[in-house]
Every structure is written in C-alpha cells, then in structure tokens.
Amino acid sequence: MQIEENGAHLTWNNSSYDLNVITDNMGSKAIDISQLQKNTGLLTLDPGFVNTGSCKSRICFVDGEKGILRYRGYDIQDLVDHCDFVEVAYLLVKGELPTLKQRHEYQELLNKHSLLHTDMQLFFRSFPQHAHPMAILSSMVASLSAFYPEMDEDADPEDNIDLTVTRLLSKMRTIAAFTYRQMKGQDAIPPSYKYTYCANFLNMMFTSPVINYTPNPVHVKALNQLLIIQAEHEQNCSTSAVRLVASSGANLYASVSAGCCALWGKRHGGANQAVLDMLTKIQSEGLTSKEVIERAKDKNNDFRLSGFGHRVYKTYDPRAKIAKKICEEVLGESAGTDPLLQIALELEEAALSDQYFIDRNLYPNVDFYTGLTLHAMGIPSSMFTVLFAMGRLPGWIAHWLEWTHDPYQKIGRPRQVYIGPTERAVIPIEERATQEAVTVAEHNNDSDEIIL
C-alpha cells in the first residue's frame, strides 16, 4: 500500500483541501476522507456503503469487474481444487496454509473441542420444534460465552484467543447439526472422532438408530467445496456486522452471533433458498424459460429472478462456476434428468443470451446452484443459511482477529444526513389535551352541519 504524492483536491467555500489517495496492493485507489469533517465540516453520504472502505484488510481480495476472488492471495478455484475446508479455515484464521503436521494437529484440536457442555445441550429441548434454525444457531453461539469464558487471566492472551477460535469452529458445526435434529424431533448425535470435519457434520445430522449411515464421499467432498466458496467475501453485510460489533470490544461469540443474524436475511444468506423456491414454483406452474425471462424483464410484474446479479460482480461470479460443477457431481447420473437442474440450466442459457441481461451484467451468482446441491444431499431448505454460516465462520473469525490486532481501529460510529424536523418546543401535555378536545369539538360541529 502506498500514498500517492499528488493526492486529491477538494474545493469548497472558496477554500482548497488536500486529501490523500491510497493505492492498495492490487492497484486500486481510495481517497482517504478520515479527516474530511475535521478540516471542512463536511460529511459524505453513501447509502449501503457502496463506495466506502471501512477498513484496511489482508484477508480477501475481490475484483467484480474481472471475476476474481482470492483468500490471502490464493485463487478460489485453486483452493477448491487442492484443499479441504479445514485447511482453508486455517489459512483464513492463521494467515498461511498449514503444513501436514499443522493440518493433523488442527484436525485433532477441532475434534477435541467438538462436544457441547451437557447443560448447553438442554437448551435445544427448550426451543419449539418449529423454531427457525437460524434463531437457534444465533442464540446458541451467543450463549457459548456463558459456558466457555474466553479469557483465563493466567494464560497467554494469544493462547486464549486460539482456544476460543478453535472452540467456535468446532462447536458451531455441532450446534448446526443439533439444530437440524431438534427441528426433526430427534435426539442429538454426538460428534465422532473417526470422521473428518465435514463427514462428522453429515454423520451428526443423518445418523439414526435404525439406519446404518455412512457419509457419502461425494457429499463430503461437495460440502467441503461449498463451505470453501462461502468462507469469505470481503466486507459483505454479515462480515461488516461482525466487525462493527467487535469494534465495541465485544467478545468473539457475541460478534459472530451478530453475523449470524445479519446472514439470516433473504437478501444475504437466504438467497439460495429463494432460488430453490423459485425453481420449484416454475416446475409446478409448468413455465418455460422464455416465459420466466419475460416475467423477469416486465417492470409491472412482481416476479423476481432469484440467483442472478450481484452487487460486486459485473461478470460471471467465480463461485457460481464452481457451484455449478459441484451440483452436477452430486447429482451424478441423474443430473441429466433432474427437473429442477434442467430448469436452472435452461434459465441460465436463456438469460446469458438475452440482451436485457447482458446489458445489465446479470449473471448467475453463487446462490443459483448451491441450493440445488444441498437439496440433492437431503438437507432441507430451512437449513441452507445455517450451512452458509458454517462456511462463512472462518472469514468472520479472521476479521474479528484482524480488528483485535489493529492498534488504529476505532469503534464503528457512522454518521448520518439528518432530514427530520427542525427545532421545536414541547407543548405541555395538559395544553395538548385541550387542543385535542377543541379539534374534536370543531370536527363534530362540522359533521353536524354536513348532516343538516
């Protein structure tokens, strides 16, 4: 990162102000406005923070124009091809990919801390069976701080943080699986030391006393890859929520719980469920891809084509290409006959050849195929956002740690452009009551005149 010598210049009220222009490691430029109000009295207005950089980060790089996504410098396709989720989690949290020894030790540590406190397990029975899984997940993550206090005053601070991080990575998987079991009215299945991270999760979800369940290797591979492509994506809504809560000094559990709540929204983590619902509706109504595309283009039609377009990407989402391949591998031989996949493929082809979508850079995003994959694996749509949270967890942790170790961070405190009433005086309640009585009487008199 470097600061440009010439910088930028702002002229306001016959005065000129110099602003630093920062060039990041990838060549992008940003105007530093941190002293803008102090020097000029001006604020900036940026709804949705679409042009605002809230921090400097080493974790993730996204280029929406070129369709690039990298974690700590590694291309997303490279990570999916050569790593499993535990290795990518280690990369995001620690900064580097693990050695073989570190990988083994980390897996052992995750297994060691995978069990939930006995009293904590009782919490699950208190939730209604119809409770939304994200309500349970966010509540249980926040409650971890009560059962597993973060800091031991006699221990090394970094060891404390490392233990807290590992606990959360491991126990969130267990919480997610227990959430599914609660929703099904089934007893929880404890984690098993003989399985890897993703296989363990599937085993905790689907094992039954009457079924000799063994995790499908194709599903285990697919889950690893899905979690990898969802692990991190720069300053999105939920990650920004984590950093904002962390900026107050809140602990990791509270910050991640806030991330879960932000992810819950249908515009964020619930998007792949919306895609599956849309495909199912298209199938039930017998619509053709052409009819669907025309509905999507009609401004007077309330139909929305879910899974297309992205705030950041102006070309094909690199994660969507990977998700499409994963979907086809999970469906296997049935891919050619699966009705929902065929509808998705036809919609993609129709949209990518339609000038309306081309002109607006509307390409399939990561959510377009992930829901189909999870559905094919037997995971209900109400659990889709929970799995998204599992995948995004290492990214949230990485950003919490980055904030914790940044000596220049400040508490998040956005400003606003006020558009409410100007100053006005309070009228005592007795006078307000009198005015109201007069108004009612005048109204009644007017009504009587109209009747007569």
Residue pairs with C-beta under 8 A, 6 or more apart in sequence:
1 22
1 23
1 24
1 25
1 56
2 22
2 23
3 20
3 21
3 22
3 23
3 32
4 20
4 21
4 22
4 23
4 29
6 21
7 18
7 19
7 20
7 21
8 18
8 19
8 20
8 21
8 31
9 16
9 17
9 18
9 19
10 16
10 17
10 19
10 36
10 40
11 17
12 40
12 42
15 40
17 36
17 39
17 40
19 31
19 32
19 33
19 36
20 31
20 32
21 29
21 30
21 31
21 32
22 29
22 30
22 31
22 32
23 29
24 30
26 61
26 63
30 53
33 44
36 42
36 43
36 44
37 43
37 415
43 415
43 417
44 52
45 417
46 52
49 235
49 240
50 311
53 235
54 235
54 240
54 243
54 412
55 235
55 243
55 402
55 403
55 406
55 409
57 234
57 235
57 399
57 402
58 72
58 95
58 402
59 71
59 72
59 92
59 232
59 234
59 395
59 398
59 399
59 402
60 69
60 70
60 71
60 72
60 232
60 233
60 234
60 395
61 68
61 69
61 70
61 73
61 234
62 68
62 69
62 70
62 233
62 234
62 312
64 310
64 312
64 313
64 314
64 315
65 314
65 315
66 315
67 313
67 315
67 316
67 317
67 318
68 75
68 318
69 75
69 76
69 233
69 318
69 319
70 76
71 79
71 88
71 91
71 92
71 231
71 232
72 91
72 92
72 95
72 96
74 91
74 97
76 228
76 229
76 318
76 319
76 322
77 318
77 321
77 322
79 88
79 91
79 228
80 225
80 228
80 229
80 322
83 91
83 97
83 228
84 196
84 197
84 198
84 224
84 228
85 197
85 198
85 223
85 224
85 227
85 228
85 231
85 391
86 103
86 106
86 107
86 110
86 196
86 197
87 97
87 98
87 103
88 227
88 228
88 231
88 394
89 169
89 231
89 393
89 394
90 97
90 98
90 102
90 103
90 106
91 97
91 98
92 231
92 232
92 394
92 395
92 397
92 398
93 165
93 169
93 394
93 397
93 398
93 401
98 106
106 166
107 196
107 197
109 166
109 170
110 166
110 169
110 170
110 197
111 170
111 191
111 193
111 200
112 170
113 163
113 166
113 167
113 170
113 171
114 170
114 171
114 173
114 174
114 191
114 200
115 174
115 190
115 191
116 171
116 174
116 175
116 178
117 147
117 148
119 147
120 140
120 143
120 144
120 147
121 178
121 188
123 139
123 140
123 143
124 136
124 140
124 178
124 179
124 181
124 182
124 188
125 182
127 135
127 136
127 139
127 182
129 182
129 183
129 185
131 182
131 183
132 382
133 176
133 179
133 180
133 183
133 382
133 383
133 385
133 386
134 260
134 261
134 263
134 264
134 269
134 385
134 386
134 389
136 175
136 179
136 182
137 172
137 175
137 176
137 179
137 260
137 386
137 389
138 257
138 260
138 261
138 264
139 257
140 175
140 179
141 168
141 172
141 175
141 253
141 256
141 257
141 260
142 253
142 254
142 257
143 253
144 167
144 168
144 171
144 253
145 251
145 253
145 254
148 164
148 167
148 171
150 160
150 161
150 164
150 251
150 252
150 253
151 157
151 160
152 160
161 252
161 401
161 404
164 251
164 252
164 253
165 252
165 397
165 401
168 252
168 253
168 256
168 393
168 397
169 393
169 394
169 397
172 256
172 389
172 390
172 393
173 191
173 197
173 200
173 201
173 204
173 390
174 191
174 204
176 201
176 383
176 386
176 387
176 389
176 390
177 188
177 189
177 201
177 204
177 205
178 188
178 204
179 383
179 386
180 205
180 380
180 383
180 386
181 187
181 188
181 189
181 204
181 205
182 188
183 380
183 382
183 383
186 208
188 204
189 203
189 204
189 205
189 207
190 204
191 200
191 204
192 200
192 203
192 204
195 203
195 215
196 220
197 224
198 215
198 220
198 223
198 224
198 227
199 215
199 220
201 223
201 390
202 215
202 216
202 219
202 220
202 223
203 213
203 215
205 379
206 213
206 215
206 378
207 213
216 377
218 329
218 330
218 332
219 330
219 377
221 329
222 326
222 329
222 330
222 373
222 377
223 377
223 387
225 322
225 326
226 323
226 326
226 370
226 373
226 374
226 387
226 391
227 387
227 390
227 391
228 391
229 319
229 322
229 323
229 366
229 391
230 319
230 366
230 370
230 388
230 391
230 392
231 391
231 392
231 393
231 394
231 395
232 239
232 392
232 394
232 395
232 398
233 239
233 392
233 395
234 312
235 243
236 268
237 262
237 263
237 265
237 267
237 268
238 259
238 260
238 262
238 263
238 268
238 269
238 392
238 396
239 259
239 392
239 395
239 396
239 399
240 262
241 258
241 259
241 261
241 262
242 255
242 256
242 258
242 259
242 396
242 399
242 400
243 255
243 399
243 400
243 403
243 412
244 258
244 412
245 254
245 255
245 258
246 252
246 255
246 399
246 400
246 403
246 404
247 403
247 409
247 410
247 411
247 412
248 411
248 412
249 411
250 258
252 397
252 400
255 396
255 400
256 393
256 396
256 397
256 400
259 389
259 392
259 396
260 389
262 268
263 269
263 385
263 388
263 389
263 392
264 270
264 385
266 273
266 274
269 384
269 385
269 388
269 389
269 392
270 384
270 385
271 306
271 307
271 365
271 367
272 307
272 366
272 367
272 368
272 370
272 371
272 374
272 384
272 388
273 371
273 381
273 382
273 384
273 385
274 306
274 307
274 367
275 306
275 307
275 367
275 368
275 371
275 372
276 340
276 371
276 372
276 375
276 381
276 384
277 306
277 381
278 305
278 306
278 307
279 340
279 343
279 344
279 372
280 340
282 292
282 343
282 347
283 339
283 340
283 343
287 295
289 343
289 346
289 347
289 349
289 350
290 350
292 303
292 305
292 347
292 350
293 305
293 347
293 350
293 351
293 354
293 356
293 357
295 301
295 303
296 303
296 304
296 305
296 308
297 354
297 356
305 347
305 351
305 362
306 367
306 368
307 364
307 365
307 367
307 368
308 351
308 357
308 362
308 363
308 364
308 365
308 368
309 360
309 361
309 362
309 363
309 365
310 317
310 363
310 365
313 361
313 363
313 365
314 361
315 361
315 363
316 363
316 364
317 363
317 364
317 365
317 366
319 365
319 366
320 363
320 364
320 365
320 366
320 368
320 369
323 366
323 368
323 369
323 370
323 373
324 364
324 368
324 369
326 369
326 370
326 373
327 335
327 341
327 369
327 370
327 372
327 373
327 376
328 335
328 341
330 373
330 376
330 377
331 338
331 341
331 372
331 376
335 341
336 342
338 372
338 376
340 372
340 375
341 372
344 368
344 369
344 372
348 364
348 368
351 357
351 362
351 363
351 364
352 358
352 363
356 362
357 363
370 384
371 381
371 384
374 381
374 383
374 384
374 387
375 381
379 387
403 409
427 435
